[in-house]
Amino acid sequence: MSVTEHDFTPRPRSPWTGSRYETRHRWQLDLVSSTAEATKELRELAAELTAADTAGWWLMEPMRSGHLLAARASRRRRAGQALGSSPQIEGTTARVERWRLRVVNEAPGPGEDVLDTRVTDRTPVLAWTGRRVHQVSGPIIALAVLGEVDRHVRPTGLAQRLWGLAPARVGRNFDLVADGSALRLHAVQDGALVRIQETLLFQHAADGAVDLLQAAAAYRRVAAVADAMATAGGLLISADDGLLQVGFDRSLP
């Protein structure tokens, strides 16, 4: 008599029902009131996507603007389907936040503070020669940073004026702020130009993800950035339509 062995290990419980699931990750954070709440929601979302992957779900198309379209096999097919056998789709991996440069040149309104590079001795001040960016004054910045600034602005160039360079509170992003520009998202503290507002892009965090684990990893990265901003003294200003604004006290270094 032959004995057939069966694997009775149950599949992990699915967070979604049916064989097709569609949603948009855009408004889920609109009701949070702190960076801690945002971090909690992001990590719970990552855990949900991980559980769905383990339960046999897969993405039917790469994620774009938070749009998630997933499917799984029928109950009968799932019964004989090995874990981790989800079909693959073509696409790029979910984007990792890279070096970004924001150029700020805002006409000031009545009574608004403006950037005066003559009194920003702790701020790198740059200029555009018409062919390249070079440093004029302030603390010497790394050649790699100067090269990245030049690479970003070379296609369009800059206005012929001085520019202050301000690093992000968290991450590798920088702002170029024009001399005389209104200081609405920045402040000068003891001669240093600093950001007083940061932005977290929840809606686009998982753009390009081709599987649920990539999307989960993208949301965990956003959660880690939110944690780091909170540690640096950031407080949530608003959360709306997939965009979170985090503010920093002007007195913080």
Secondary structure as GFF3:
##gff-version 3
##sequence-region A 1 253
A	DSSP	beta_strand	20	24	.	.	.	ID=ss1
A	DSSP	alpha_helix	35	54	.	.	.	ID=ss2
A	DSSP	beta_strand	58	59	.	.	.	ID=ss3
A	DSSP	beta_strand	67	71	.	.	.	ID=ss4
A	DSSP	alpha_helix	75	80	.	.	.	ID=ss5
A	DSSP	beta_strand	101	104	.	.	.	ID=ss6
A	DSSP	three_ten_helix	117	119	.	.	.	ID=ss7
A	DSSP	beta_strand	125	128	.	.	.	ID=ss8
A	DSSP	beta_strand	133	137	.	.	.	ID=ss9
A	DSSP	alpha_helix	143	153	.	.	.	ID=ss10
A	DSSP	beta_strand	163	167	.	.	.	ID=ss11
A	DSSP	beta_strand	174	178	.	.	.	ID=ss12
A	DSSP	beta_strand	186	189	.	.	.	ID=ss13
A	DSSP	beta_strand	192	195	.	.	.	ID=ss14
A	DSSP	beta_strand	197	201	.	.	.	ID=ss15
A	DSSP	alpha_helix	212	231	.	.	.	ID=ss16
A	DSSP	beta_strand	235	240	.	.	.	ID=ss17
A	DSSP	beta_strand	243	247	.	.	.	ID=ss18
###
